[in-house]
Amino acid sequence: SCAAFGPSEQTYLNSAQINLNNNNPQNALESSTKAINKDPNNYYAYYLRAKAYQKLNNQESALANYQQAMKIKNNDPQVVVNYADFLCSQQD
């Protein structure tokens, strides 16, 4: 397929993670979205996109992406803990 010639899904995930670590959520958002476009069932891409939206103060989109990540895979401890923290932060 043509997709094989572009950057891999893992490349986008790595980029999203690095951008989050470097406090560059806009770039993380773009990279995680590209990963999702390559594989709509990649729960970790939704998780990273949720974190990016959270840093951009877009709580509604963060929530939607956490929920999508949990729908695909609900037992990744990192995702579960961060989702719980997110929900707690929304209580204030």
C-alpha positions as CSV (number, residue, x, y, z in Angstrom):
1,S,0.0,0.0,0.0
2,C,1.0,3.6,-0.5
3,A,0.9,4.2,3.3
4,A,4.0,2.1,3.6
5,F,6.1,4.8,2.1
6,G,5.1,7.5,4.6
7,P,6.2,7.8,8.2
8,S,5.0,4.9,10.3
9,E,2.4,5.0,13.0
10,Q,5.1,4.4,15.6
11,T,7.0,7.5,14.2
12,Y,3.9,9.6,14.9
13,L,3.4,8.1,18.3
14,N,7.1,8.8,19.2
15,S,6.8,12.3,18.0
16,A,3.6,12.9,20.0
17,Q,5.3,11.6,23.1
18,I,8.4,13.7,22.6
19,N,6.3,16.8,21.9
20,L,4.3,16.3,25.1
21,N,7.5,15.8,27.1
22,N,8.8,19.1,25.6
23,N,5.6,20.9,26.4
24,N,4.7,21.3,22.8
25,P,1.1,20.1,22.8
26,Q,0.1,21.5,19.4
27,N,2.7,19.4,17.7
28,A,1.7,16.4,19.9
29,L,-1.9,16.9,18.8
30,E,-1.0,16.9,15.1
31,S,1.3,13.8,15.5
32,S,-1.3,11.8,17.5
33,T,-4.0,12.6,15.0
34,K,-1.8,11.3,12.1
35,A,-1.2,8.1,14.1
36,I,-5.0,7.8,14.5
37,N,-5.5,8.4,10.8
38,K,-3.2,5.4,10.2
39,D,-4.8,3.2,12.8
40,P,-8.2,4.3,14.2
41,N,-7.9,1.5,16.8
42,N,-4.7,2.6,18.4
43,Y,-5.8,3.3,21.9
44,Y,-2.4,4.9,22.8
45,A,-2.7,7.5,20.1
46,Y,-6.1,8.6,21.6
47,Y,-4.4,8.7,25.0
48,L,-1.6,10.9,23.7
49,R,-4.1,13.1,21.9
50,A,-6.1,13.4,25.2
51,K,-3.0,14.5,27.0
52,A,-2.3,17.1,24.3
53,Y,-5.9,18.5,24.4
54,Q,-5.6,18.6,28.2
55,K,-2.4,20.7,27.9
56,L,-4.2,23.0,25.4
57,N,-7.1,23.4,28.0
58,N,-9.6,21.8,25.6
59,Q,-11.2,19.6,28.3
60,E,-14.1,18.4,26.1
61,S,-11.8,17.0,23.5
62,A,-9.5,15.6,26.1
63,L,-12.5,13.7,27.7
64,A,-13.6,12.4,24.3
65,N,-10.1,11.0,23.5
66,Y,-9.7,9.5,27.0
67,Q,-13.1,7.8,26.5
68,Q,-12.1,6.5,23.1
69,A,-8.8,5.1,24.4
70,M,-10.6,3.4,27.3
71,K,-13.2,2.0,24.9
72,I,-10.5,0.3,22.8
73,K,-8.4,-0.9,25.7
74,N,-9.6,-0.4,29.3
75,N,-6.8,-2.0,31.2
76,D,-3.6,-0.1,30.4
77,P,-2.6,1.2,33.9
78,Q,-1.0,4.4,32.5
79,V,-4.2,5.4,30.7
80,V,-6.5,4.4,33.5
81,V,-4.5,6.5,36.1
82,N,-4.2,9.5,33.8
83,Y,-7.9,9.3,32.9
84,A,-8.8,9.1,36.6
85,D,-6.6,12.1,37.4
86,F,-8.2,14.0,34.5
87,L,-11.7,13.3,35.9
88,C,-10.7,14.3,39.4
89,S,-9.3,17.6,38.0
90,Q,-12.6,18.3,36.4
91,Q,-14.4,18.2,39.8
92,D,-13.0,21.6,40.9
